């Protein structure tokens, strides 16, 4: 992780201000958090005791300390998909997650125009972003800000997928060679490309821009 200097943080804050304004135009809410601790405080102010919370595959959700903070609070109903093992349990878990009060995720990239760019394999994460949970919280480190959608997809192919493939051991070309070849491998992670450019539902998608480098 690159050292976060005062200059870096000041620049990131200005960039975040631009992105937040564009998110608002796109009917999504944007928030600036100078640190992961600030992000946790912001999010906790939205939650109520007994709320159901679930999440997609996200290193940022863990790295930011958000997951640990919510578990530690012991006041929320945590819907952890990894606890479902049988086919019946997995189906019941999915049904519960689609109606959760809060869904947490990150984005593979966030454009200066306030567009979320995501690529997914099984598409659990993208499915719940698009429809289902009452609220979606997108935690975004400033390392994920890109100029436009094309730059976001390029970032995913050159940075995100090779790192995730190494972490998940997908045996895809991006794990084996470190480079994307636009594959159709059995465990391809790029099955669906989703660009969220607008939300019909005011207040549903809340994007927290965190003044740190988090996730891939």
C-alpha positions in Angstrom: 0.0 0.0 0.0 1.4 3.4 -1.0 2.1 5.8 1.9 -0.8 8.2 2.4 0.6 11.7 2.7 -1.2 15.0 3.6 -0.9 16.0 -0.1 -2.4 12.7 -1.3 -5.3 13.0 1.1 -6.0 16.6 0.1 -6.0 15.6 -3.6 -8.2 12.6 -3.0 -10.7 14.7 -1.1 -11.0 17.1 -4.0 -11.5 14.2 -6.4 -14.1 12.6 -4.1 -16.0 15.9 -4.1 -16.3 15.7 -7.9 -17.3 12.1 -7.9 -19.9 12.6 -5.2 -21.5 15.4 -7.2 -21.8 13.1 -10.2 -23.1 10.3 -8.1 -25.9 12.6 -6.9 -26.7 13.4 -10.5 -27.0 9.6 -11.1 -29.4 9.3 -8.2 -26.9 7.6 -5.9 -25.6 9.0 -2.6 -21.9 9.7 -2.1 -19.9 10.2 1.1 -16.3 11.1 1.9 -14.5 9.3 4.7 -10.9 10.4 5.3 -10.1 7.0 6.9 -11.5 3.6 7.4 -12.5 4.5 10.9 -14.5 7.4 9.6 -16.2 5.2 7.1 -17.2 2.8 9.9 -18.7 5.7 11.9 -20.6 7.0 8.9 -22.1 3.6 8.1 -22.9 2.7 11.7 -25.0 5.9 11.9 -27.3 4.5 9.3 -28.0 1.1 10.9 -30.5 0.1 13.5 -30.5 -2.8 16.0 -31.9 -5.9 14.4 -31.1 -4.9 10.8 -30.1 -7.8 8.5 -26.8 -7.4 6.8 -25.1 -9.4 4.1 -22.2 -8.9 1.7 -20.6 -10.0 -1.5 -17.0 -11.1 -2.1 -15.1 -8.0 -1.1 -11.6 -7.6 0.2 -12.4 -3.9 0.9 -15.2 -4.9 3.3 -12.7 -6.9 5.3 -9.6 -4.6 4.9 -11.6 -1.5 6.0 -12.5 -3.2 9.3 -16.2 -2.8 8.4 -17.0 -6.4 8.6 -15.3 -6.9 12.0 -17.0 -3.8 13.4 -20.4 -5.0 12.4 -19.8 -8.5 13.7 -18.4 -7.1 17.0 -21.4 -4.9 17.5 -23.6 -8.0 18.0 -26.7 -5.9 17.3 -27.3 -6.9 13.7 -28.5 -10.1 12.0 -25.5 -11.1 9.8 -26.3 -13.2 6.8 -23.1 -15.0 5.9 -23.4 -17.0 2.7 -20.4 -19.2 3.6 -22.3 -20.7 6.5 -24.7 -22.4 4.1 -23.4 -25.8 3.0 -26.3 -27.9 1.7 -28.3 -27.2 -1.3 -31.4 -26.4 0.8 -29.4 -24.1 3.1 -27.8 -22.3 0.2 -31.3 -21.7 -1.3 -32.7 -20.4 2.0 -29.7 -18.2 2.5 -30.0 -16.7 -1.0 -33.7 -15.9 -0.3 -32.8 -14.3 3.0 -30.0 -12.2 1.4 -32.2 -10.9 -1.4 -34.5 -9.3 1.2 -31.7 -8.1 3.5 -31.9 -4.6 4.9 -28.3 -3.9 3.9 -25.9 -5.3 1.3 -22.2 -4.4 1.5 -19.8 -4.6 -1.4 -17.0 -2.7 -3.2 -16.8 -1.8 -6.8 -14.1 -3.0 -9.2 -13.9 0.6 -10.4 -15.7 3.9 -9.9 -15.5 6.5 -12.7 -15.2 10.3 -12.3 -18.7 10.5 -13.8 -20.1 8.5 -10.9 -20.5 5.2 -12.6 -19.9 1.8 -10.9 -18.0 -0.7 -13.0 -18.1 -4.4 -12.0 -17.2 -7.7 -13.5 -18.4 -10.9 -11.9 -18.3 -14.6 -12.4 -21.2 -16.2 -10.4 -22.7 -12.7 -10.2 -23.9 -13.0 -6.6 -22.5 -9.6 -6.0 -23.8 -7.9 -9.1 -27.3 -9.5 -8.6 -27.7 -8.0 -5.2 -26.4 -4.6 -6.3 -29.0 -4.5 -9.1 -32.0 -5.7 -7.2 -33.2 -7.0 -3.8 -31.7 -5.6 -0.6 -33.3 -2.4 0.6 -30.0 -0.6 0.8 -26.6 -1.1 -0.9 -23.4 0.3 0.6 -20.4 0.4 -1.8 -17.1 0.9 0.0 -14.5 2.3 -2.4 -10.8 3.0 -1.8 -9.4 5.9 -3.8 -7.2 3.5 -5.7 -10.3 2.4 -7.6 -11.1 5.8 -9.2 -10.8 5.8 -13.0 -11.4 8.2 -15.8 -14.2 6.4 -17.5 -15.9 3.0 -18.1 -13.3 1.8 -20.6 -10.5 2.6 -18.1 -12.5 0.8 -15.4 -12.7 -2.4 -17.5 -9.0 -2.1 -18.4 -8.2 -1.8 -14.7 -10.2 -4.9 -13.9 -8.5 -7.0 -16.6 -5.0 -5.9 -15.8 -5.1 -5.5 -12.0 -8.3 -6.8 -10.3 -8.7 -10.2 -12.0 -5.1 -11.4 -11.9 -5.0 -10.6 -8.1 -8.4 -12.2 -7.4 -7.4 -15.2 -9.5 -4.3 -15.7 -7.5 -6.3 -15.4 -4.3 -9.1 -17.7 -5.3 -7.0 -20.2 -7.4 -9.2 -20.1 -10.4 -6.7 -21.7 -12.8 -7.8 -19.1 -15.4 -5.2 -17.6 -17.7 -5.0 -14.4 -15.6 -3.8 -16.6 -12.7 -1.5 -18.7 -14.7 0.1 -15.9 -16.8 -0.9 -12.8 -14.9 -2.6 -11.4 -18.0 -6.1 -11.4 -19.4 -6.8 -13.1 -22.7 -10.5 -12.6 -22.8 -11.0 -16.3 -21.8 -14.0 -18.6 -21.6 -12.4 -20.8 -18.9 -14.5 -22.9 -16.6 -14.0 -20.5 -13.7 -14.0 -17.4 -15.8 -14.5 -14.3 -13.5 -15.6 -12.1 -16.3 -19.0 -13.6 -17.2 -20.9 -10.4 -16.7 -19.9 -6.8 -17.1 -22.2 -4.4 -15.2 -22.1 -0.6 -15.4 -24.4 1.1 -13.0 -24.9 4.6 -14.5 -28.1 5.5 -12.7 -30.4 4.3 -9.9 -34.2 4.6 -10.1 -34.4 4.3 -6.3 -33.3 7.4 -4.3 -31.2 6.6 -1.3 -30.8 2.9 -2.1 -27.2 3.0 -3.3 -24.8 4.7 -1.0 -21.1 5.0 -2.1 -18.5 5.7 0.6 -15.2 7.0 -0.8 -12.5 6.2 1.7 -9.2 8.1 1.7 -7.1 5.0 1.6 -6.0 2.3 -0.8 -8.2 -0.6 -0.1 -8.9 -3.9 -1.9 -7.9 -4.7 -5.5 
